[in-house]
Amino acid sequence: MPNQDVNANHPNRRYRIYVIRLSNRVMHRRKFRNANPHYEEGRPAVYVGSTGQDVEVRFDQHKKGGMFANTYAHQFGKRLFSYAFEDLPSYATKEEALEAERAHAEALRSRGWAVWQA
């Protein structure tokens, strides 16, 4: 079955990329550390995601935990790191946002940041 238009019921919905600053304690997690072999000590550790909701609402969901929360964002998330995403555009579709999310995560990694992007 072909994908339905994700905005069919919400034609004005826009998707945003967001970045959560993580505690550097996350670097003690082997899986996270192994995913960031080029991490430069002293650089930020972050979680990169995208959402069709308000980014503050999405951050609160991560911090509350549960089915829609990323483990690293839940356990180590400190705050939204708006410096790292405030100038990014919004996207009309979820697919565009996911592609931009991956690209933004790679751009941050290239700066020596530790990044988790689901």
Secondary structure by P-SEA (a helix, b strand, c coil): ccccccccccccbbbbbbbbbbcccccccaaaaaacccccccccccccccccccaaaaaaaaaacccccccccccccccccccccccbbbbccaaaaaaaaaaaaaaaaaaccccccc
